[in-house]
Amino acid sequence: MELVERDFRVFKEIERWRFCLGRHIKVLAEFSSQRTCDRRLKMLCDEKYITRHRVLYGVPNVYMLTRKAKTLIYANKRIDKIRLDQIIHDVTVLDVAVCFINSLSLGFGDLKTEKQLHQDDRFGVRTHHPDFIFTKRDKTYCVEVELSLKSKARLEMSYGHTKALLLSTIGNIFFYVIVWIFKLLLNFIHFLSSVFAHFNVVGLALSLILFVTKLYVNAIIFIFITLSEIILALNSRANEIESDTFAFDVGYGRELISGLYLLQKININAKVGIMEQLKASHPHTSDRIAHLERLQSADDEHIF
């Protein structure tokens, strides 16, 4: 079998999406008809370039690459795994991508998948990425497919976490700018003290100013870091209380209370200092239990 340019396009599309259905490959590789596409896919299967799998009832056969095809496009030879709990979502993502490609006339290079975005990350870095992004008229758009409607409480919680992260980032940038300015000041004073070192009075005065300034800067850094840890811990504890409330609202209140009582028995002899309490990322177990039991009591009163 002689491979043509379109076959390599098929390989690259399947590689970056992890798998594809026949209807997706028809659009992604620009076949003229589904029948022509299916015939070519069968030939590629017979030559062991791709494999066809029936993974879930109600989902058409999925096509995946073999190591033979991965070698030809210089891709990682590790065979991708299909997650059954994600298969419906992943097929829907491909359907949405095909819809955008058809409606916006997107080319191969205009769209990047989640897998490609992860490959662009630095080694050891694992961050969240959207299902795919695409570029149109020099603007980049992110697409995240959700199969279920998120509750208002969950969206507000997510927004709260994002807002806290943004505030933390801005605070860190401001802090580093202040530290950088102080370092410049210290270097300048150190330079002056070296220049006027042969003048006993001036050199001594500058050395004293340098020493006091260093103490002042170190004290500011210590106080800022401590306060930042306490503020972030307060926000984290508030988020944990919101998470417990969310778990109670979706029907897992009693199970969570039982688990927390068990956790409390395990840590019954653990002694924590004042600073550890202030910097703790989670509320005390007894506080979480009390909060959930108040919610349970209010719910029971509402029922009766």
Secondary structure, 3 states (H helix, E strand, C coil): CCCCHHHHHHHHHHHHHCCEEHHHHHHHCCCCCHHHHHHHHHHHHHCCCEEEECCCCCCCCEEEECHHHHHHCCCCCCCCCCCCCCHHHHHHHHHHHHHHHHHHCCCHHHEEEHHHHHHHCCCCCCCCCCCEEEEECCEEEEECCCCCCCCHHHHHHHHHHHHHHHHHHHHHHHHHHHHHHHHHHHHHHHHHHHHCCCCHHHHHHHHHHHHHHHHHHHHHHHHHHHHHHHHHHHHHHHHHHHHHHHHHHCCCHHHHHHHHHHHHHHCCCCCCCHHHHHCCCCCCHHHHHHHHHHHHHHHHHHHC
